[in-house]
Amino acid sequence: MQVQWFSKDLTGFVTIYETNITLNTVAAEYFTHAYKVIIGYHQNNKKILVIKPLTKEETLLGIYKDTDLLDISIKPSYARINGKAIVSKISNVFNLDFELSSSYKFKCEWDQKNKFLIIHLDEVIT
């Protein structure tokens, strides 16, 4: 008898709710040592959101404004960035309507060169 074993799903997902951003275990793996994060988007391609983890040392360098630094909570099976204000900014740029849907789920990938998570907002997962 030949058996085909199931493997772990190694796909990263980010779910955006009205009050927070949740990263699944695969995506959260890159943030285990993050002290804070910053969130931005590609100016020429407004379908790409990025989340960059920062160490405590990076936050103390003064490169980033204190108002840009966001807290991240790391749990065993997910990571979460809380903040209705940041989600509101994201929803305005990317036209996410939380009256139509309570959440939006997207695939993501780690950019090793730039050390940030890329979320493709043109690919909503249902």
Backbone as XML, in Angstrom:
<?xml version="1.0"?>
<chain id="A" units="angstrom">
  <residue number="1" name="MET">
    <atom name="N" x="0.855" y="-1.177" z="0.000"/>
    <atom name="CA" x="0.000" y="0.000" z="0.000"/>
    <atom name="C" x="0.901" y="1.240" z="0.000"/>
  </residue>
  <residue number="2" name="GLN">
    <atom name="N" x="0.602" y="2.174" z="-0.894"/>
    <atom name="CA" x="1.358" y="3.419" z="-0.957"/>
    <atom name="C" x="0.512" y="4.521" z="-0.327"/>
  </residue>
  <residue number="3" name="VAL">
    <atom name="N" x="1.086" y="5.217" z="0.629"/>
    <atom name="CA" x="0.366" y="6.252" z="1.371"/>
    <atom name="C" x="0.903" y="7.622" z="0.977"/>
  </residue>
  <residue number="4" name="GLN">
    <atom name="N" x="0.007" y="8.546" z="0.726"/>
    <atom name="CA" x="0.373" y="9.942" z="0.489"/>
    <atom name="C" x="0.033" y="10.719" z="1.756"/>
  </residue>
  <residue number="5" name="TRP">
    <atom name="N" x="1.037" y="11.298" z="2.407"/>
    <atom name="CA" x="0.827" y="12.030" z="3.649"/>
    <atom name="C" x="0.478" y="13.479" z="3.357"/>
  </residue>
  <residue number="6" name="PHE">
    <atom name="N" x="-0.333" y="14.055" z="4.223"/>
    <atom name="CA" x="-0.690" y="15.457" z="4.112"/>
    <atom name="C" x="0.393" y="16.306" z="4.765"/>
  </residue>
  <residue number="7" name="SER">
    <atom name="N" x="0.730" y="17.405" z="4.142"/>
    <atom name="CA" x="1.727" y="18.329" z="4.681"/>
    <atom name="C" x="1.025" y="19.542" z="5.278"/>
  </residue>
  <residue number="8" name="LYS">
    <atom name="N" x="1.760" y="20.251" z="6.111"/>
    <atom name="CA" x="1.251" y="21.507" z="6.649"/>
    <atom name="C" x="1.033" y="22.484" z="5.509"/>
  </residue>
  <residue number="9" name="ASP">
    <atom name="N" x="0.028" y="23.326" z="5.655"/>
    <atom name="CA" x="-0.194" y="24.397" z="4.688"/>
    <atom name="C" x="0.750" y="25.533" z="5.045"/>
  </residue>
  <residue number="10" name="LEU">
    <atom name="N" x="1.641" y="25.872" z="4.151"/>
    <atom name="CA" x="2.619" y="26.915" z="4.409"/>
    <atom name="C" x="2.268" y="28.227" z="3.726"/>
  </residue>
  <residue number="11" name="THR">
    <atom name="N" x="0.981" y="28.470" z="3.548"/>
    <atom name="CA" x="0.514" y="29.702" z="2.941"/>
    <atom name="C" x="0.245" y="30.732" z="4.035"/>
  </residue>
  <residue number="12" name="GLY">
    <atom name="N" x="0.805" y="31.919" z="3.851"/>
    <atom name="CA" x="0.546" y="33.005" z="4.781"/>
    <atom name="C" x="-0.741" y="33.727" z="4.404"/>
  </residue>
  <residue number="13" name="PHE">
    <atom name="N" x="-1.525" y="34.049" z="5.431"/>
    <atom name="CA" x="-2.759" y="34.802" z="5.225"/>
    <atom name="C" x="-2.841" y="35.949" z="6.217"/>
  </residue>
  <residue number="14" name="VAL">
    <atom name="N" x="-3.399" y="37.049" z="5.758"/>
    <atom name="CA" x="-3.672" y="38.204" z="6.606"/>
    <atom name="C" x="-5.155" y="38.489" z="6.485"/>
  </residue>
  <residue number="15" name="THR">
    <atom name="N" x="-5.814" y="38.637" z="7.630"/>
    <atom name="CA" x="-7.238" y="38.980" z="7.640"/>
    <atom name="C" x="-7.385" y="40.360" z="8.256"/>
  </residue>
  <residue number="16" name="ILE">
    <atom name="N" x="-8.081" y="41.223" z="7.543"/>
    <atom name="CA" x="-8.300" y="42.587" z="8.022"/>
    <atom name="C" x="-9.747" y="42.699" z="8.488"/>
  </residue>
  <residue number="17" name="TYR">
    <atom name="N" x="-9.889" y="43.023" z="9.761"/>
    <atom name="CA" x="-11.191" y="43.279" z="10.372"/>
    <atom name="C" x="-11.312" y="44.784" z="10.589"/>
  </residue>
  <residue number="18" name="GLU">
    <atom name="N" x="-12.465" y="45.248" z="10.978"/>
    <atom name="CA" x="-12.667" y="46.683" z="11.174"/>
    <atom name="C" x="-11.780" y="47.251" z="12.283"/>
  </residue>
  <residue number="19" name="THR">
    <atom name="N" x="-11.389" y="46.406" z="13.251"/>
    <atom name="CA" x="-10.625" y="46.891" z="14.399"/>
    <atom name="C" x="-9.202" y="46.346" z="14.492"/>
  </residue>
  <residue number="20" name="ASN">
    <atom name="N" x="-8.835" y="45.396" z="13.637"/>
    <atom name="CA" x="-7.493" y="44.822" z="13.747"/>
    <atom name="C" x="-7.079" y="44.113" z="12.463"/>
  </residue>
  <residue number="21" name="ILE">
    <atom name="N" x="-5.807" y="43.758" z="12.440"/>
    <atom name="CA" x="-5.222" y="42.969" z="11.360"/>
    <atom name="C" x="-4.654" y="41.716" z="12.009"/>
  </residue>
  <residue number="22" name="THR">
    <atom name="N" x="-5.073" y="40.551" z="11.524"/>
    <atom name="CA" x="-4.630" y="39.287" z="12.099"/>
    <atom name="C" x="-3.810" y="38.519" z="11.075"/>
  </residue>
  <residue number="23" name="LEU">
    <atom name="N" x="-2.654" y="38.021" z="11.509"/>
    <atom name="CA" x="-1.767" y="37.222" z="10.672"/>
    <atom name="C" x="-1.858" y="35.777" z="11.131"/>
  </residue>
  <residue number="24" name="ASN">
    <atom name="N" x="-1.992" y="34.851" z="10.190"/>
    <atom name="CA" x="-2.031" y="33.434" z="10.569"/>
    <atom name="C" x="-0.643" y="32.985" z="11.034"/>
  </residue>
  <residue number="25" name="THR">
    <atom name="N" x="-0.541" y="31.752" z="11.472"/>
    <atom name="CA" x="0.707" y="31.234" z="12.032"/>
    <atom name="C" x="1.882" y="31.385" z="11.067"/>
  </residue>
  <residue number="26" name="VAL">
    <atom name="N" x="1.654" y="31.085" z="9.803"/>
    <atom name="CA" x="2.734" y="31.164" z="8.809"/>
    <atom name="C" x="3.233" y="32.597" z="8.670"/>
  </residue>
  <residue number="27" name="ALA">
    <atom name="N" x="2.329" y="33.551" z="8.550"/>
    <atom name="CA" x="2.718" y="34.957" z="8.417"/>
    <atom name="C" x="3.306" y="35.501" z="9.720"/>
  </residue>
  <residue number="28" name="ALA">
    <atom name="N" x="2.755" y="35.074" z="10.842"/>
    <atom name="CA" x="3.212" y="35.566" z="12.150"/>
    <atom name="C" x="4.631" y="35.123" z="12.479"/>
  </residue>
  <residue number="29" name="GLU">
    <atom name="N" x="5.074" y="34.053" z="11.849"/>
    <atom name="CA" x="6.407" y="33.515" z="12.110"/>
    <atom name="C" x="7.507" y="34.562" z="11.902"/>
  </residue>
  <residue number="30" name="TYR">
    <atom name="N" x="7.308" y="35.484" z="10.982"/>
    <atom name="CA" x="8.311" y="36.505" z="10.675"/>
    <atom name="C" x="8.305" y="37.653" z="11.678"/>
  </residue>
  <residue number="31" name="PHE">
    <atom name="N" x="7.365" y="37.646" z="12.593"/>
    <atom name="CA" x="7.212" y="38.750" z="13.538"/>
    <atom name="C" x="7.495" y="38.351" z="14.981"/>
  </residue>
  <residue number="32" name="THR">
    <atom name="N" x="8.023" y="37.159" z="15.195"/>
    <atom name="CA" x="8.214" y="36.666" z="16.557"/>
    <atom name="C" x="9.143" y="37.551" z="17.382"/>
  </residue>
  <residue number="33" name="HIS">
    <atom name="N" x="10.064" y="38.240" z="16.748"/>
    <atom name="CA" x="10.998" y="39.097" z="17.482"/>
    <atom name="C" x="10.701" y="40.579" z="17.280"/>
  </residue>
  <residue number="34" name="ALA">
    <atom name="N" x="9.533" y="40.889" z="16.742"/>
    <atom name="CA" x="9.183" y="42.285" z="16.487"/>
    <atom name="C" x="8.812" y="42.988" z="17.786"/>
  </residue>
  <residue number="35" name="TYR">
    <atom name="N" x="9.322" y="44.185" z="17.942"/>
    <atom name="CA" x="8.968" y="45.047" z="19.072"/>
    <atom name="C" x="7.786" y="45.931" z="18.680"/>
  </residue>
  <residue number="36" name="LYS">
    <atom name="N" x="7.828" y="46.441" z="17.472"/>
    <atom name="CA" x="6.768" y="47.253" z="16.877"/>
    <atom name="C" x="6.711" y="46.911" z="15.391"/>
  </residue>
  <residue number="37" name="VAL">
    <atom name="N" x="5.701" y="47.416" z="14.702"/>
    <atom name="CA" x="5.622" y="47.272" z="13.251"/>
    <atom name="C" x="5.258" y="48.616" z="12.633"/>
  </residue>
  <residue number="38" name="ILE">
    <atom name="N" x="5.538" y="48.732" z="11.349"/>
    <atom name="CA" x="5.045" y="49.859" z="10.566"/>
    <atom name="C" x="4.302" y="49.271" z="9.374"/>
  </residue>
  <residue number="39" name="ILE">
    <atom name="N" x="3.302" y="49.998" z="8.917"/>
    <atom name="CA" x="2.476" y="49.535" z="7.803"/>
    <atom name="C" x="2.483" y="50.601" z="6.717"/>
  </residue>
  <residue number="40" name="GLY">
    <atom name="N" x="2.630" y="50.154" z="5.485"/>
    <atom name="CA" x="2.610" y="51.083" z="4.363"/>
    <atom name="C" x="2.056" y="50.408" z="3.128"/>
  </residue>
  <residue number="41" name="TYR">
    <atom name="N" x="2.075" y="51.134" z="2.031"/>
    <atom name="CA" x="1.591" y="50.566" z="0.775"/>
    <atom name="C" x="2.444" y="51.059" z="-0.378"/>
  </residue>
  <residue number="42" name="HIS">
    <atom name="N" x="2.437" y="50.296" z="-1.440"/>
    <atom name="CA" x="3.195" y="50.628" z="-2.653"/>
    <atom name="C" x="2.494" y="51.794" z="-3.329"/>
  </residue>
  <residue number="43" name="GLN">
    <atom name="N" x="3.196" y="52.915" z="-3.497"/>
    <atom name="CA" x="2.564" y="54.125" z="-4.035"/>
    <atom name="C" x="2.146" y="53.992" z="-5.492"/>
  </residue>
  <residue number="44" name="ASN">
    <atom name="N" x="2.885" y="53.224" z="-6.274"/>
    <atom name="CA" x="2.547" y="53.071" z="-7.690"/>
    <atom name="C" x="1.558" y="51.951" z="-7.946"/>
  </residue>
  <residue number="45" name="ASN">
    <atom name="N" x="1.505" y="50.979" z="-7.044"/>
    <atom name="CA" x="0.587" y="49.853" z="-7.196"/>
    <atom name="C" x="-0.240" y="49.768" z="-5.920"/>
  </residue>
  <residue number="46" name="LYS">
    <atom name="N" x="-1.362" y="50.428" z="-5.911"/>
    <atom name="CA" x="-2.168" y="50.514" z="-4.697"/>
    <atom name="C" x="-2.956" y="49.241" z="-4.433"/>
  </residue>
  <residue number="47" name="LYS">
    <atom name="N" x="-2.344" y="48.118" z="-4.763"/>
    <atom name="CA" x="-2.917" y="46.813" z="-4.437"/>
    <atom name="C" x="-1.973" y="46.035" z="-3.540"/>
  </residue>
  <residue number="48" name="ILE">
    <atom name="N" x="-0.887" y="46.691" z="-3.102"/>
    <atom name="CA" x="0.100" y="46.011" z="-2.268"/>
    <atom name="C" x="0.278" y="46.753" z="-0.948"/>
  </residue>
  <residue number="49" name="LEU">
    <atom name="N" x="-0.023" y="46.060" z="0.123"/>
    <atom name="CA" x="0.161" y="46.566" z="1.484"/>
    <atom name="C" x="1.371" y="45.853" z="2.070"/>
  </residue>
  <residue number="50" name="VAL">
    <atom name="N" x="2.176" y="46.562" z="2.865"/>
    <atom name="CA" x="3.336" y="45.927" z="3.489"/>
    <atom name="C" x="3.322" y="46.163" z="5.000"/>
  </residue>
  <residue number="51" name="ILE">
    <atom name="N" x="3.801" y="45.162" z="5.725"/>
    <atom name="CA" x="3.962" y="45.263" z="7.172"/>
    <atom name="C" x="5.407" y="44.906" z="7.478"/>
  </residue>
  <residue number="52" name="LYS">
    <atom name="N" x="6.102" y="45.816" z="8.130"/>
    <atom name="CA" x="7.519" y="45.611" z="8.437"/>
    <atom name="C" x="7.712" y="45.490" z="9.943"/>
  </residue>
  <residue number="53" name="PRO">
    <atom name="N" x="8.329" y="44.385" z="10.387"/>
    <atom name="CA" x="8.640" y="44.243" z="11.807"/>
    <atom name="C" x="9.874" y="45.079" z="12.163"/>
  </residue>
  <residue number="54" name="LEU">
    <atom name="N" x="9.856" y="45.656" z="13.349"/>
    <atom name="CA" x="10.989" y="46.447" z="13.823"/>
    <atom name="C" x="11.458" y="45.931" z="15.174"/>
  </residue>
  <residue number="55" name="THR">
    <atom name="N" x="12.751" y="45.932" z="15.372"/>
    <atom name="CA" x="13.301" y="45.589" z="16.679"/>
    <atom name="C" x="13.232" y="46.829" z="17.573"/>
  </residue>
  <residue number="56" name="LYS">
    <atom name="N" x="13.466" y="46.645" z="18.849"/>
    <atom name="CA" x="13.476" y="47.771" z="19.779"/>
    <atom name="C" x="14.564" y="48.762" z="19.387"/>
  </residue>
  <residue number="57" name="GLU">
    <atom name="N" x="15.701" y="48.246" z="18.969"/>
    <atom name="CA" x="16.815" y="49.101" z="18.557"/>
    <atom name="C" x="16.428" y="49.971" z="17.357"/>
  </residue>
  <residue number="58" name="GLU">
    <atom name="N" x="15.740" y="49.371" z="16.384"/>
    <atom name="CA" x="15.306" y="50.140" z="15.206"/>
    <atom name="C" x="14.326" y="51.240" z="15.587"/>
  </residue>
  <residue number="59" name="THR">
    <atom name="N" x="13.461" y="50.963" z="16.549"/>
    <atom name="CA" x="12.480" y="51.986" z="16.948"/>
    <atom name="C" x="13.145" y="53.139" z="17.694"/>
  </residue>
  <residue number="60" name="LEU">
    <atom name="N" x="14.258" y="52.866" z="18.356"/>
    <atom name="CA" x="14.951" y="53.907" z="19.118"/>
    <atom name="C" x="15.877" y="54.765" z="18.266"/>
  </residue>
  <residue number="61" name="LEU">
    <atom name="N" x="16.144" y="54.364" z="17.033"/>
    <atom name="CA" x="17.023" y="55.124" z="16.151"/>
    <atom name="C" x="16.429" y="56.457" z="15.702"/>
  </residue>
  <residue number="62" name="GLY">
    <atom name="N" x="15.118" y="56.598" z="15.806"/>
    <atom name="CA" x="14.470" y="57.840" z="15.396"/>
    <atom name="C" x="14.213" y="57.932" z="13.905"/>
  </residue>
  <residue number="63" name="ILE">
    <atom name="N" x="14.342" y="56.820" z="13.195"/>
    <atom name="CA" x="14.092" y="56.803" z="11.752"/>
    <atom name="C" x="12.597" y="56.963" z="11.470"/>
  </residue>
  <residue number="64" name="TYR">
    <atom name="N" x="11.780" y="56.366" z="12.343"/>
    <atom name="CA" x="10.335" y="56.373" z="12.158"/>
    <atom name="C" x="9.684" y="57.261" z="13.221"/>
  </residue>
  <residue number="65" name="LYS">
    <atom name="N" x="8.620" y="57.943" z="12.820"/>
    <atom name="CA" x="7.866" y="58.761" z="13.767"/>
    <atom name="C" x="7.138" y="57.856" z="14.757"/>
  </residue>
  <residue number="66" name="ASP">
    <atom name="N" x="7.027" y="58.302" z="15.986"/>
    <atom name="CA" x="6.306" y="57.536" z="17.001"/>
    <atom name="C" x="4.875" y="57.238" z="16.572"/>
  </residue>
  <residue number="67" name="THR">
    <atom name="N" x="4.280" y="58.139" z="15.812"/>
    <atom name="CA" x="2.892" y="57.938" z="15.368"/>
    <atom name="C" x="2.772" y="56.860" z="14.288"/>
  </residue>
  <residue number="68" name="ASP">
    <atom name="N" x="3.904" y="56.477" z="13.699"/>
    <atom name="CA" x="3.898" y="55.421" z="12.674"/>
    <atom name="C" x="4.094" y="54.030" z="13.277"/>
  </residue>
  <residue number="69" name="LEU">
    <atom name="N" x="4.589" y="53.965" z="14.504"/>
    <atom name="CA" x="4.902" y="52.696" z="15.154"/>
    <atom name="C" x="3.642" y="52.074" z="15.751"/>
  </residue>
  <residue number="70" name="LEU">
    <atom name="N" x="3.423" y="50.811" z="15.439"/>
    <atom name="CA" x="2.236" y="50.105" z="15.911"/>
    <atom name="C" x="2.636" y="48.895" z="16.741"/>
  </residue>
  <residue number="71" name="ASP">
    <atom name="N" x="1.833" y="48.601" z="17.742"/>
    <atom name="CA" x="2.059" y="47.417" z="18.567"/>
    <atom name="C" x="1.592" y="46.172" z="17.835"/>
  </residue>
  <residue number="72" name="ILE">
    <atom name="N" x="2.253" y="45.071" z="18.103"/>
    <atom name="CA" x="1.841" y="43.776" z="17.574"/>
    <atom name="C" x="1.844" y="42.782" z="18.726"/>
  </residue>
  <residue number="73" name="SER">
    <atom name="N" x="0.795" y="41.986" z="18.802"/>
    <atom name="CA" x="0.688" y="40.939" z="19.819"/>
    <atom name="C" x="0.943" y="39.603" z="19.154"/>
  </residue>
  <residue number="74" name="ILE">
    <atom name="N" x="1.893" y="38.854" z="19.698"/>
    <atom name="CA" x="2.245" y="37.556" z="19.139"/>
    <atom name="C" x="1.664" y="36.478" z="20.049"/>
  </residue>
  <residue number="75" name="LYS">
    <atom name="N" x="0.856" y="35.615" z="19.491"/>
    <atom name="CA" x="0.264" y="34.484" z="20.208"/>
    <atom name="C" x="0.778" y="33.197" z="19.560"/>
  </residue>
  <residue number="76" name="PRO">
    <atom name="N" x="0.545" y="32.045" z="20.174"/>
    <atom name="CA" x="1.055" y="30.785" z="19.594"/>
    <atom name="C" x="0.538" y="30.477" z="18.188"/>
  </residue>
  <residue number="77" name="SER">
    <atom name="N" x="-0.682" y="30.895" z="17.868"/>
    <atom name="CA" x="-1.234" y="30.523" z="16.562"/>
    <atom name="C" x="-1.573" y="31.712" z="15.655"/>
  </residue>
  <residue number="78" name="TYR">
    <atom name="N" x="-1.213" y="32.928" z="16.066"/>
    <atom name="CA" x="-1.484" y="34.101" z="15.233"/>
    <atom name="C" x="-0.747" y="35.311" z="15.793"/>
  </residue>
  <residue number="79" name="ALA">
    <atom name="N" x="-0.766" y="36.391" z="15.035"/>
    <atom name="CA" x="-0.281" y="37.690" z="15.503"/>
    <atom name="C" x="-1.370" y="38.705" z="15.186"/>
  </residue>
  <residue number="80" name="ARG">
    <atom name="N" x="-1.452" y="39.750" z="15.992"/>
    <atom name="CA" x="-2.518" y="40.732" z="15.786"/>
    <atom name="C" x="-1.989" y="42.147" z="15.979"/>
  </residue>
  <residue number="81" name="ILE">
    <atom name="N" x="-2.407" y="43.006" z="15.067"/>
    <atom name="CA" x="-2.136" y="44.435" z="15.152"/>
    <atom name="C" x="-3.490" y="45.094" z="15.388"/>
  </residue>
  <residue number="82" name="ASN">
    <atom name="N" x="-3.687" y="45.636" z="16.576"/>
    <atom name="CA" x="-4.956" y="46.279" z="16.908"/>
    <atom name="C" x="-4.923" y="47.749" z="16.525"/>
  </residue>
  <residue number="83" name="GLY">
    <atom name="N" x="-6.072" y="48.271" z="16.148"/>
    <atom name="CA" x="-6.155" y="49.692" z="15.851"/>
    <atom name="C" x="-7.167" y="50.029" z="14.782"/>
  </residue>
  <residue number="84" name="LYS">
    <atom name="N" x="-8.289" y="50.541" z="15.221"/>
    <atom name="CA" x="-9.332" y="50.930" z="14.275"/>
    <atom name="C" x="-8.851" y="52.062" z="13.364"/>
  </residue>
  <residue number="85" name="ALA">
    <atom name="N" x="-7.995" y="52.939" z="13.896"/>
    <atom name="CA" x="-7.519" y="54.081" z="13.104"/>
    <atom name="C" x="-6.680" y="53.618" z="11.912"/>
  </residue>
  <residue number="86" name="ILE">
    <atom name="N" x="-5.757" y="52.669" z="12.126"/>
    <atom name="CA" x="-4.916" y="52.196" z="11.015"/>
    <atom name="C" x="-5.760" y="51.408" z="10.010"/>
  </residue>
  <residue number="87" name="VAL">
    <atom name="N" x="-6.713" y="50.627" z="10.493"/>
    <atom name="CA" x="-7.590" y="49.885" z="9.579"/>
    <atom name="C" x="-8.449" y="50.856" z="8.773"/>
  </residue>
  <residue number="88" name="SER">
    <atom name="N" x="-8.872" y="51.936" z="9.390"/>
    <atom name="CA" x="-9.664" y="52.944" z="8.679"/>
    <atom name="C" x="-8.842" y="53.567" z="7.547"/>
  </residue>
  <residue number="89" name="LYS">
    <atom name="N" x="-7.575" y="53.871" z="7.819"/>
    <atom name="CA" x="-6.700" y="54.422" z="6.772"/>
    <atom name="C" x="-6.525" y="53.417" z="5.631"/>
  </residue>
  <residue number="90" name="ILE">
    <atom name="N" x="-6.304" y="52.163" z="5.996"/>
    <atom name="CA" x="-6.136" y="51.116" z="4.977"/>
    <atom name="C" x="-7.415" y="50.961" z="4.163"/>
  </residue>
  <residue number="91" name="SER">
    <atom name="N" x="-8.558" y="50.944" z="4.834"/>
    <atom name="CA" x="-9.830" y="50.760" z="4.120"/>
    <atom name="C" x="-10.125" y="51.940" z="3.196"/>
  </residue>
  <residue number="92" name="ASN">
    <atom name="N" x="-9.692" y="53.138" z="3.553"/>
    <atom name="CA" x="-9.881" y="54.296" z="2.677"/>
    <atom name="C" x="-9.025" y="54.191" z="1.419"/>
  </residue>
  <residue number="93" name="VAL">
    <atom name="N" x="-7.780" y="53.769" z="1.562"/>
    <atom name="CA" x="-6.879" y="53.652" z="0.407"/>
    <atom name="C" x="-7.292" y="52.499" z="-0.495"/>
  </residue>
  <residue number="94" name="PHE">
    <atom name="N" x="-7.709" y="51.377" z="0.116"/>
    <atom name="CA" x="-7.972" y="50.160" z="-0.655"/>
    <atom name="C" x="-9.462" y="49.856" z="-0.830"/>
  </residue>
  <residue number="95" name="ASN">
    <atom name="N" x="-10.318" y="50.780" z="-0.445"/>
    <atom name="CA" x="-11.764" y="50.632" z="-0.632"/>
    <atom name="C" x="-12.327" y="49.361" z="0.005"/>
  </residue>
  <residue number="96" name="LEU">
    <atom name="N" x="-11.962" y="49.095" z="1.242"/>
    <atom name="CA" x="-12.543" y="47.974" z="1.974"/>
    <atom name="C" x="-13.777" y="48.490" z="2.706"/>
  </residue>
  <residue number="97" name="ASP">
    <atom name="N" x="-14.893" y="47.874" z="2.467"/>
    <atom name="CA" x="-16.153" y="48.318" z="3.061"/>
    <atom name="C" x="-16.624" y="47.294" z="4.086"/>
  </residue>
  <residue number="98" name="PHE">
    <atom name="N" x="-16.502" y="47.644" z="5.369"/>
    <atom name="CA" x="-16.865" y="46.711" z="6.428"/>
    <atom name="C" x="-18.373" y="46.623" z="6.663"/>
  </residue>
  <residue number="99" name="GLU">
    <atom name="N" x="-19.136" y="47.416" z="5.946"/>
    <atom name="CA" x="-20.593" y="47.243" z="5.970"/>
    <atom name="C" x="-21.001" y="46.115" z="5.024"/>
  </residue>
  <residue number="100" name="LEU">
    <atom name="N" x="-20.160" y="45.849" z="4.019"/>
    <atom name="CA" x="-20.424" y="44.763" z="3.074"/>
    <atom name="C" x="-19.880" y="43.427" z="3.575"/>
  </residue>
  <residue number="101" name="SER">
    <atom name="N" x="-18.753" y="43.487" z="4.280"/>
    <atom name="CA" x="-18.121" y="42.271" z="4.784"/>
    <atom name="C" x="-17.465" y="42.572" z="6.124"/>
  </residue>
  <residue number="102" name="SER">
    <atom name="N" x="-17.566" y="41.635" z="7.064"/>
    <atom name="CA" x="-16.983" y="41.862" z="8.394"/>
    <atom name="C" x="-15.469" y="41.683" z="8.393"/>
  </residue>
  <residue number="103" name="SER">
    <atom name="N" x="-14.934" y="41.036" z="7.348"/>
    <atom name="CA" x="-13.492" y="40.847" z="7.255"/>
    <atom name="C" x="-13.086" y="40.602" z="5.810"/>
  </residue>
  <residue number="104" name="TYR">
    <atom name="N" x="-11.803" y="40.819" z="5.558"/>
    <atom name="CA" x="-11.220" y="40.577" z="4.245"/>
    <atom name="C" x="-9.942" y="39.774" z="4.445"/>
  </residue>
  <residue number="105" name="LYS">
    <atom name="N" x="-9.831" y="38.662" z="3.730"/>
    <atom name="CA" x="-8.687" y="37.758" z="3.879"/>
    <atom name="C" x="-7.862" y="37.783" z="2.596"/>
  </residue>
  <residue number="106" name="PHE">
    <atom name="N" x="-6.519" y="37.883" z="2.776"/>
    <atom name="CA" x="-5.613" y="37.986" z="1.644"/>
    <atom name="C" x="-4.415" y="37.068" z="1.833"/>
  </residue>
  <residue number="107" name="LYS">
    <atom name="N" x="-3.876" y="36.580" z="0.725"/>
    <atom name="CA" x="-2.610" y="35.847" z="0.761"/>
    <atom name="C" x="-1.486" y="36.857" z="0.963"/>
  </residue>
  <residue number="108" name="CYS">
    <atom name="N" x="-0.403" y="36.371" z="1.547"/>
    <atom name="CA" x="0.748" y="37.241" z="1.740"/>
    <atom name="C" x="2.024" y="36.439" z="1.534"/>
  </residue>
  <residue number="109" name="GLU">
    <atom name="N" x="3.118" y="37.153" z="1.380"/>
    <atom name="CA" x="4.415" y="36.514" z="1.207"/>
    <atom name="C" x="5.490" y="37.367" z="1.863"/>
  </residue>
  <residue number="110" name="TRP">
    <atom name="N" x="6.534" y="36.730" z="2.325"/>
    <atom name="CA" x="7.648" y="37.411" z="2.959"/>
    <atom name="C" x="8.642" y="37.857" z="1.904"/>
  </residue>
  <residue number="111" name="ASP">
    <atom name="N" x="9.025" y="39.113" z="1.926"/>
    <atom name="CA" x="10.052" y="39.649" z="1.042"/>
    <atom name="C" x="11.365" y="39.611" z="1.813"/>
  </residue>
  <residue number="112" name="GLN">
    <atom name="N" x="12.206" y="38.630" z="1.503"/>
    <atom name="CA" x="13.454" y="38.411" z="2.236"/>
    <atom name="C" x="14.418" y="39.583" z="2.071"/>
  </residue>
  <residue number="113" name="LYS">
    <atom name="N" x="14.460" y="40.163" z="0.893"/>
    <atom name="CA" x="15.389" y="41.270" z="0.625"/>
    <atom name="C" x="15.049" y="42.492" z="1.475"/>
  </residue>
  <residue number="114" name="ASN">
    <atom name="N" x="13.780" y="42.871" z="1.492"/>
    <atom name="CA" x="13.354" y="44.072" z="2.209"/>
    <atom name="C" x="12.910" y="43.810" z="3.641"/>
  </residue>
  <residue number="115" name="LYS">
    <atom name="N" x="12.806" y="42.543" z="4.004"/>
    <atom name="CA" x="12.407" y="42.142" z="5.360"/>
    <atom name="C" x="11.042" y="42.713" z="5.752"/>
  </residue>
  <residue number="116" name="PHE">
    <atom name="N" x="10.076" y="42.501" z="4.848"/>
    <atom name="CA" x="8.705" y="42.841" z="5.195"/>
    <atom name="C" x="7.719" y="41.901" z="4.541"/>
  </residue>
  <residue number="117" name="LEU">
    <atom name="N" x="6.510" y="41.911" z="5.083"/>
    <atom name="CA" x="5.434" y="41.055" z="4.596"/>
    <atom name="C" x="4.660" y="41.813" z="3.529"/>
  </residue>
  <residue number="118" name="ILE">
    <atom name="N" x="4.450" y="41.170" z="2.396"/>
    <atom name="CA" x="3.692" y="41.771" z="1.293"/>
    <atom name="C" x="2.309" y="41.137" z="1.255"/>
  </residue>
  <residue number="119" name="ILE">
    <atom name="N" x="1.289" y="41.978" z="1.300"/>
    <atom name="CA" x="-0.093" y="41.508" z="1.226"/>
    <atom name="C" x="-0.679" y="42.000" z="-0.090"/>
  </residue>
  <residue number="120" name="HIS">
    <atom name="N" x="-1.184" y="41.068" z="-0.889"/>
    <atom name="CA" x="-1.750" y="41.395" z="-2.199"/>
    <atom name="C" x="-3.246" y="41.642" z="-2.042"/>
  </residue>
  <residue number="121" name="LEU">
    <atom name="N" x="-3.631" y="42.898" z="-1.989"/>
    <atom name="CA" x="-5.027" y="43.239" z="-1.720"/>
    <atom name="C" x="-5.924" y="43.097" z="-2.944"/>
  </residue>
  <residue number="122" name="ASP">
    <atom name="N" x="-5.390" y="42.706" z="-4.071"/>
    <atom name="CA" x="-6.223" y="42.474" z="-5.248"/>
    <atom name="C" x="-6.690" y="41.022" z="-5.312"/>
  </residue>
  <residue number="123" name="GLU">
    <atom name="N" x="-6.295" y="40.211" z="-4.327"/>
    <atom name="CA" x="-6.647" y="38.796" z="-4.319"/>
    <atom name="C" x="-7.405" y="38.439" z="-3.035"/>
  </residue>
  <residue number="124" name="VAL">
    <atom name="N" x="-8.655" y="38.840" z="-2.934"/>
    <atom name="CA" x="-9.460" y="38.536" z="-1.749"/>
    <atom name="C" x="-9.769" y="37.050" z="-1.725"/>
  </residue>
  <residue number="125" name="ILE">
    <atom name="N" x="-9.561" y="36.423" z="-0.579"/>
    <atom name="CA" x="-9.865" y="34.998" z="-0.383"/>
    <atom name="C" x="-11.240" y="34.910" z="0.253"/>
  </residue>
  <residue number="126" name="THR">
    <atom name="N" x="-12.088" y="34.091" z="-0.314"/>
    <atom name="CA" x="-13.434" y="33.975" z="0.262"/>
    <atom name="C" x="-13.586" y="32.703" z="1.058"/>
  </residue>
</chain>
